[in-house]
């Protein structure tokens, strides 16, 4: 009787499990890529303007999940054009806990260029009111004014306060507007006036007689226009961080007064006064001689200036890492010779600025103040203020934005404050650099015969209002909406903490230390794996599986840290979310680790070369696909996952292909002593990790 040697199975159980796990990762990446686009609302066939389709849903708040109704509102893109196409906007009504709710709260987020569909604080007002969120056209609806041209210009910029950057920034807006128009988007339909009419259409569709408005920052401008256009439909209005017409341009004189308020508080604080006897003078000295390096890491001065200005908006510690006390601490540290915090703000800008807003909607709403911007820049711009007004210069592209984005006829109607008899509460933080309360007191309050203003000492912008003494703020709003009375009884005297729990300098050292440590550990780990394979000829099966599935995650991250440090130190013009940087820095260590975990000395030279090539190619392709599956920092996570999954898939497919051709690439059987040595190697490697 003739015996036949058993042929090795092409797909043993371990390989099947690996393929299943790889498939799960690939499906997840596909879902992230496709699912993000699928959540965008669309206009159903046969829809008509004013239709609202709602279905039961839930909404996450800071107090847990609340019952809600979610749906889509159909509105004309441009109400001035009778042949305008329709667009869809998301609508969420978070239901009151009361069986007989009072007037609903329509919430209006700031920005511009920020979604109006996220409001975890809604639970504070659900006791006897519905809270309604209507998506902002251009951000949340079926027509989104994405401007990758603008983001690309910002990513390429090495000095975002230079003329060349302003020209590129404005050119990005111009190109975006031309592209959107060519795609059939009617840009004349994207204004805060049209936003108001969207709110009004939602009110009518939901069957409400009157509504309360709760707005903040740029959203207060929408609330003003709503009150001017439909006063009979508004019960009461609460505005937090009030921004009257013309103040999308910051006033350097007002900003200087705000900084001097900080200086007065600093002089009365022991910890701050020990570091400087004149905070304003310290700022001026540091600003005129801003450090350009922290060790080997360059500081982008424009980013540091812009980030510092934006950081001064808020005071509450919950708004870290951008708060006024942290910015003060950073500049005093820089004055004392430690610029690490400025480097952190610089790196923060590279990550955040290109994706701060939905840039098209930002421009469409922002150009409402084009007249104020033209006046400011034609007069020479900043007159020599303490910080130089960097955010105005940056966001208005040095004054070029009004000419880069088409003007809107709606903007001319509400460029000046109008009288309003709506009962209105203006809330401002004493130290708010974004919307200083003195502006609202001077320019809006006199036009509100039923208006009141509350200025909260020691407080910054709207985020600080919601996070600092939240019970007091909730009572202030709810009492006013209930009765029109102003109740500040829960507020306790507040002071600025000039010794914040978190410091930009310490965060910078932590971030840089982690990056450097992970980079060095990645190099040492790859060297250790190479030496182990060289000495033993292979990794054992357990160690190989661990390296190919778990260790590679950390090596991919460490590779990106290494690449980022190299770019920061030698190529400051390269954006940290650069595609090539991510793909190369992630795929190389992943490919090396998986190759070392797979290779075996008994395999033929051709098999080794083919397998390593398959791993390398799969890693690069997977990193590229993963990088494009998500956006911003999450793209790094998906790039690592893609590189690992595709590299492992590539080598499995290579083995299957070789086996199908009758070319065994399996290593020769090992004797018992070799098996024992391999087991010891596995145990040592696992315990060392």
Helices and strands as residue ranges (DSSP letters): H 13-38, E 52-61, E 64-76, E 86-94, E 104-108, G 120-125, E 131-134, H 148-156, H 163-182, G 187-189, H 192-206, E 211-216, H 218-229, G 231-233, E 234-240, H 252-268, H 270-273, H 279-288, E 293-294, E 297-298, H 301-311, G 317-319, H 324-335, H 340-352, G 353-355, H 359-366, G 367-369, H 370-378, H 390-395, G 397-399, H 401-404, G 409-412, E 423-429, H 437-443, G 445-447, E 451-456, H 462-467, H 470-483, H 504-536, H 541-546, I 547-551, H 552-570, H 579-598, H 605-627, H 634-660, H 672-688
